[in-house]
Amino acid sequence: MDTARLARELLAALDGGSTIPSIVARDPGFGWDEGYRVAAELLKLRRARGERTVGRKIGFTNRNIWAEYGATAPIWAHIYDRTLIRASDQQAAVSLKGSVRPRLEPEIAFKLKAPLPAGNGHPETVLRSIEWYAPSFEIVDCHFADWKFGPADAAADFSLHWRLIVGTPCQLRSVEIPVLAAQLRDCRVDLSRNRVVAARGVGANALGHPLSALAYLTAALSRQPQFEPLAAGEIITTGTLTAALPIKPGETWSSRYQGLPGVEGLTLTFTE
């Protein structure tokens, strides 16, 4: 299929809050390599119109939700200055205008102070490349009708990234690394809608450890020379710790983290 045409089709769907037919349904041979070729073309298009990349999202790290989406592996995409929102005092009001059928995911985000070492995914080693960590919410959206897509469709469709909301960062100190590595794996999160708990999760839901998700992304990028490797200053969000739940205007959602000292939950109010 025409990679440039597919990229323009998906960008128009993003801009218009609309859906397109599944690419995989149109071409059963459309696989991972083709999906990321479309993603690379989308990166060029978005940069050409002035959008600036500020990090990456990793998706489908929670294997508990693979069956729901037909996922077979994690996916990733860029985060842009226009898709990143920084919460103020752990709160943010977010307009859902332009989304199709958005869903919410509580995650843990990290800012890199240095590129990750290749071939060493041990959590304590990964942490030595981290400047800070923070609670985050990713809003995911799908530009295929009714969230019906093939795995490679999702890779092409911005890896479902729509917005990332990041809370107050916790600066990392090297003396804390051994303890923090265990806390990130074992921490728990409650996801609530209008003050009623709707889902619960644990840090280990992200590929066994949120830092394992970071190591996965480093390895994946080493096999994708069309994309830049991770660099200092990037913000990386490591995947949902619970199910991804539908959201709509008028709702208030919040997260509460347990077992991760210094990390306060976020509260989001959604508007039209």
Secondary structure, 3 states (H helix, E strand, C coil): CCHHHHHHHHHHHHHHCCCECCHHHHCCCCCHHHHHHHHHHHHHHHHHCCCCEEEEEEECCCHHHHHHHCCCCCEEEEEECCCEEECECCEEEEECCCCCCCEEEEEEEEEECCCCCCCCCCHHHHHCCEEEEEEEEEEECCCEHHHCCCHHHHHHCHHHEEEEEECCCEECCHHHHHHHHHHHHHCEEEEEECCEEEEEEEHHHCCCCHHHHHHHHHHHHHCCCCCCCCCCCCEEECCCCCCCEECCCCCEEEEEEECCCCCCCCEEEEEC
